[in-house]
Structure formats: structure tokens, C-alpha cells
Amino acid sequence: MKKLSWITSIVTLALAVSLATAATTNSATPATPATPAKKATPATPAGHGTAATAATPATPATPPTKATPAKKPAVGNTAKAAPAAAALVDLNSASRDELIKLPGIGEAIADKIIAARPLKAKSDLLSKNIVNAATYRKVRALVIAKQ
């Protein structure tokens, strides 16, 4: 019985140490509560009518994994933003072929866009019923309506 309480004490201590380590190592994210350890059932002593069973050793708690911080977007990096701005298609000056290259824009919709010019904003594609909402979601990041 004394051996069993000693093993229980060690397991409890190991669990407390791993929780404390997890709390100090990863202070950016809240510590999740550990599931309580199951109470060990004592082995039946020999000579009490049943065969003696050996107590299984407790498995050590798994060490906490260190979380990696989320990457922050670069504030001053305009190298990637410049090509994206240059790649925008102007709805008021683009050729029919340039409009057809946009996702969801076919020949008929390209003709509707050209007929509706000048567009004040790219949202005019929706308000003038030139494209449906699904097509607008596909192209809204790729187009601009310059005056």
C-alpha cells in the first residue's frame, strides 16, 4: 500500500511540473486544463483468495509542445503590393480580350461591360446587373474602375 501511494505521489508531482512548465513556456496561449489522472486501483494482496496482480507503472505525462507564434505581415514591404496594383484591369479602358481573361467573364459579359461604360466604381457591375454576385466575388479583387 505504501508503494502505491508513493507512485501516485510521483505521478501527481510529474503532472504538476508539466502543467507549470506549459504555463511558463507558452504564456501567449492560455493553458488548457489537463484531464485529472485516474485514481489507481490497488493490487489485491497475495493470499486473499485471488492471484496477486502486479501494479502497472504509471506512464509519464507527455511534455508540452512549444507553440510557434503567428507570423506578422510585413508593414513596409511594398514589393508584393506593387505588382498586384499593376495587374488590376481597368473596367473603363480594358479591351474585350483583357476582360475575357478574368475569371467568370465570357464574351457576353465582356460586351455588357463595354456597353455600360463609363463605370464609376467596380460595384457598378452588380448595381447595373452586369454580373451576378458569384462572378463579382471572383473579379472584385482583380478590377478597378478608373475615371
Disulfide bonds with the S-S distance in Angstrom:
none
